[in-house]
Amino acid sequence: MITTNETTAALDKTGSEEFARLTDPFRTELLTYCYRMLGSMEDAEDQVQEIYLRAWRSYAGFEGRSSLRTWLYRIATNVCLNVLTGRSRQPALTALPDDDDPAGQRAARTTDDDHSDPAVIVAAREHRKRALLVVWQHLSPRQRAVLVLRDVLNWQATEIADLLGTSGTAVHSMLRRARAQLAQTPSTAAEAAKPDDLALRRLLDEYAAAFETGDITNLVYLLADDTLCQRRPSNTVLKGRDEIAQYLLNCPAVGNCRMVPISVNGKPGFGVYRRDADGVLRAHTIDVLTVTRSGFERIEVFDDRSLFSAFGLPHVHEADLGR
């Protein structure tokens, strides 16, 4: 005889399987959306778990008035907005993979019937390439959501308005303000101060070689007079050659690492692999560099190993893979 508890358990299992089958195809794009909203892969992974927990609890009440994808994005947006408005300050900037992503993400928006990942999109316009390095520091949470949904995911204003529970006019207003902030880009003079491609390549090669060999004298020589070095997420700021030289003297990676070149929204950088006590080169930091003709003007050091995966870099250097 089948008991009531056994029947309930069978129904719960059937419902769980159906929920997983229908919602799992959206997990990757929701993770990337949360990453773009929150600026941290670790936070994004945590919130995706929260999204799926909320979705499962509410799934019985999902009536299909919107697509399942839109419903999940509504939950994701609310979760991210709650996190952002609950923070005491804006989140620390976290580097993003270059928009010219070799993984082959598509620029066109997918339809609700197409479950491929539309969240990491090759940005067609230059301001979109810069956008995600700026929004976390300068935009309100709702402006951030509107910008990502409209300019990255190509949602229509009416869809965003429905998602956020506001009007199309309000969406356009938030979008205008967000784009105006993004338009505040470096001046033409600053652009002219950039080194040409050959000089830039030489500077980057010298920087990497000096870092790998522990040549702190040359590292400091390559810096501009007023160089800033900022470590994240601690937001520790070092100013000038003397402070940075002292930091380099105590940096465990200097002279004990491999530097892998990367591009971060148009800026050069490196994935830094530090050799551990067992001799294996493991993910250490992501360094993003601002270079002018006078040298390295700004160095941003992201102490977030999860970013290596976002850039398609392994957590163990390829020279040590397969050991």
N, C-alpha and C positions, 0 to 999 in steps of 0.2 A: 504493500500500500504506500502510495506517495504522499508524504506529509505536506502541510502548508509551507513549512520552512524550505523543504526541498523544491517546491514549485517556485517560491520566491527567489531562491538561489539560482534556479535555472533561468528565470526571466531576467535577473540581474546580469547573468553571464551573457545572455543573448544581447541585452542592451549594451553592455560594455563592448562586445565584439563589433556591433553595428557602429557605435560611436567611434571606436578606434579606426574602423575601415573608412569612415566618411571624413574624419578630421585629421588623421595622420598625414595625408598629402599636403596639408597646409603648414606643417610644423616648421619646416625650414624657412619659408618666407616670413612666418610670424617671428621666428628667432631673429632674422635679419632686420625686420621692422623694429623690434624692441631694441636691438643693438643701435640702430640709427637714432632712435628716440632717447635712449638712456646713456649712450656713450661708453658702455662697458659690456664686454661679452659675458662676464660673470653675472652682472645684474640681469642681462637679457635672458640668460639661461634660467636663472631663478624665476623670472617673471613668466616665462613660457610655461613653466610648471604650474604657476598660479593660474594662468589663463586656462589651461586644460582642466584644472580642478574646478574652476568656476563654470566652465562650459559643460562639464559632465554633470555638475549639480543642477544646471539649468536646462539640460538637454531635453528633459521630458516636456518642458514648456515651450520649446522651440516650435513655432507654428509655421515656419516657412514663408513669412511675409517678406523677408529679404533672403538673399542667397545665404548658404551656410558660410561661405567665405566672408561676406559682409558682416554677418553675425559674429564670427570669430574676431574680425578686425575691430568691431565695436567693443568687445570685451577687452581685447589687447590695448586699445586706445585708452579705455577707462583705467586699466591696470597701470599703464605707463604714466598717465596724468596723475594718478594717486601717488605714485612713487615720486614724481618730479615736484609736485606741490608740497609733498611732505618733507622734502629736503630743506635743510637750513640755508643752503646756498646752491648756486648753480653747480652741476656736476663738473668734475675736472674733465678737460678735453681729452678724448681718447682718439688716437689715430685710426683712420679708416683705411681699408685697402683702396688702392688706386681705382678710380672709376673706369680706367681702361683695363678691366679685369680679364686676365687671360682665361678664366674659367668659362668665358663665353656666355655670360648672362645677356639677355635680349633687351633692347631698348623699348620695344613695343609693349604696351600693356596687354596682359593676357585677359581673356574673358573668364567668367565664372565657371565655364566648362573646361578651361585649360588649367591644370593644376601644377604646371611647371613654375619654378621660382621667379616671380616678377620683382622681388623686393630689392635685389642688388642689380641695379640697372646702369648700363653705360649712359652717362649723362651727355646729352648732345650739345649743350651750350656751356660756355666756359664758366658762367656763374654757378651752374649746377655742380661743376667739378670742385669749386671752392666751398659750396654751400655747407656741407656737413662738417667742415672744420670750423665753421662760424656759428652755426645755429645753437650748439650746446651752450656757448658762452653768452650769447646776446639775445636770444629769443625767449619769449614766455613759453610755457609748456603747450598751450593751445596753438600759438603761432607755429611752434615746432611741428606739431601734429599736422597742421594744415599744409605746411611747406613740404613735408615728407610725402604726404598723401597726394598732393597735387603735382609737385615738380619732380618727384622721384617715381612715384607709383602711377602718375597720370590719371588719378581719379578725377571725375567731374566735380565741379563746385556743389552741385545739387546732391551728389552722393556723399560728399564730405559733410555738408550741412545736416543731412539725415543721420549720419554717423555720430556727429557731435551734438545733435539736438539743438541746432541753431538755424539761422536763415542763410540763404545763398548770399545775401548782401553782406552779412557779417563775415562769411568765409572770404569773400573778395576783399573786404577791408583788411582782415588779418593777413591775407596773402600779399596785399600791396605793402603793408608795413614791414612784413618779413623780407620781401624782395628789396625794399628800400635799404634795409640794414645790410643786406648782402651786397648791394651796389657800392658800399663804402669800401672800395678796394684800394690797394696801394697806388700811389700816384705814378704818373709817367716817369717822373724823375727816379723813383725807386726802381721801376722796371729797367730804366737805362743803367742803373748801377749794377745790374746782374752781370756776371762774367759770361763770355761767350761759351759755346758748348765745349770747345777744346780746353779752355782754361778751367771750366767747371769740372771736367773729367779729371784733369791733372790735380786739382785741389782735393777732390774726393778720393783719388787714388793715394795721395800723400797722407790724407787724414786716416784712411783705413790702414795703411802701412805703419804709420806712427802708432796707432792704437794697438795694432796686433803685436808690434815689437816692443812696446813700452817706451817709445821715444817721446817722453813728455816735453822735452825742450822743443821739439819740432811741432808737437800738438799745440803748444801755447803760441808758437810763432805763427801758426796758421789762423789764429783767432784775430778778429777785429779788435780795435782798442776798447770798444764798449760792449763786447759780447755778453749776452745773457745766457745762462744755462738754467733751465727749469726742469725739475724732476716731478713727475706725476705718478701716482695720485697725491703725493705729499705736498705738492706745490712749493717745494723748497726752491728758492731762487738764488743763484750765484751770479755776481756781477763783476765783470772785468777779469783780466788775465790772472791776477794774483789769487783771487778766490777760486777760480776754476782750476788753476794749477794745483792748489792745495787739495781740492776734491779729487783730481786725477791721481795724485800721489797715493791716495787711500782707496782708489777704485779697484776692486778685486779683478775686474775684467781686463784692465790695461796690461798689455804684455802677456795676456793669458786667454786669448780669444780668437775668433774668426769673425770677420765682418762680411755680411751678405748684402749687396746693394738692393734697395727697394725704391719704389716711388710712392709718395704719399700725397695724393691730390696735387700733383704737379711739383712737389718738393722732393729733393733727394733725401735719402735716409739709408739706414742700415738695420738689418736684423743682427743683433750682437749675440754670439754664442760664446759662453764662458766655459773654459775647461775645468771640470770638477775634479775632486780628489782622486776619482777612479780613472781619470784621463779622458773621459767622454765630454765632448762639446755639447752643452745643453743650452736651450733658449734662456737668454738673460734679460735683455731689454730691446725695445725698439727705439732707435734714435732718429729724430727728424731734424733736418738742418736747413737753415736759411743762409744762403751764400750771397755775398756781394763781392765787388772787385777788391775790396779791402780785406776779405777773408770771411771766416764763419761768424756771422752776426748773431745768430741765435741757435741754441741747441736744446731741443726738447727730448727728454729721456723718459720713456714710458715703461714703468716697471710693472708690466702686465703681460704675463706669458701667454695668456689666452689670445692676444693679438697675433701671435705667430700663425695660428691656424687661420685667422681672418685674412692674412696675406698669402696663404698657401705655403707657408714655410713649416717644415717639420720641427718638432720639439727637440730632436736630436740632429746635429749637423750631418749632412749627407756623407761626410767622410767617416762618420762613426756608425752609420746605419748598417745593419747586417752583422754587427759584431757578435 
